Amino acid sequence: MAKVRLSLVSARNDWTAPLLSGEVEPQGVELVPTISDPSETFWRQLNHGVFEAGEMSIASFLIAREHGIEMVGIPAFPGRRFMHTELYYHEDSGITTPETLTGKRIGVAEYQQTASLWTRGILEHDFGVSQYDLTWVMERPEELSHGGPTGFQPPPGIKFERMTDGDTLDTALLARRIDVAPAMRAIGREPNLVDRATLRPRATGDWSKLKPLFPDRIAEARRFVTAHGYVPANHFFVVRGDVHERYPWLAFNLYRALLEAKEKAAARVVASLPAALVFGREYLAETRAVLGDDPFTYGVEANLPMLNDALDFTFEQGLIKERPDVHSMFAPELGTL
């Protein structure tokens, strides 16, 4: 029987590379991969649905499904990190700790992106800083926003602004037009057509005035894992709804292939110290000490605490009107794995 030819879009990292390179082949599938930065991927998929399967933002998935964009989830999470620890503040802002963020202006690339979702949720639940006590300033213009196809509007009560076209997270923070932001996110990233900061030269200014909100990221990671038992994921994989209806076996086969790709990558950890580790190449021992041997666990049941918190945050923050059951996010035969 001929294989199903399937277009799949994803960023390349240590965990996905064996699939994207063809080293791992999903059973019954001839994969046509496109390697793409998530910022472009999600904008293209949410606006145009051009790929049949691929990586997707968890928050945007939940919002899009509520607006009738059909996708079926696969519980393979290609990247995890402590997104709240990526915040930098300007030392003249008066910020010293997370608790002193109240009343400040915080920059985000995209209000509804899952990184922003986790940042708001953790600041509120772990540090007592309400999302309503900050002004949220978004870098992406409406036409390049992931929220464009679902008619994004800031939830009631949220203080929300968009940056002017000349600004990026870095330039705005260096010039004190905002007080805090994940300002280093564009450094070292490949340019993409959605994030302005990746298309422009590095911002000029006194970078020594930008200070990490969490100076000891490993200590904060230990605290978070001890308190919550997981590392937040911001993306997973999905199959477009019409494709799943035509090939209901496909999601399971893709999950098996993604799991095999992760296991191949994990076997190479000692030799290559993959960059996908939460703390980077220099922190292999620390990563294992904090997270155990498998910091990138796949499957629904193993990730229930993380997934339920993501659902709670999406609902609490007014991005969806109804909170779905976690198992409904995934293809039926994957929902109990």
Disulfide bonds with the S-S distance in Angstrom:
none
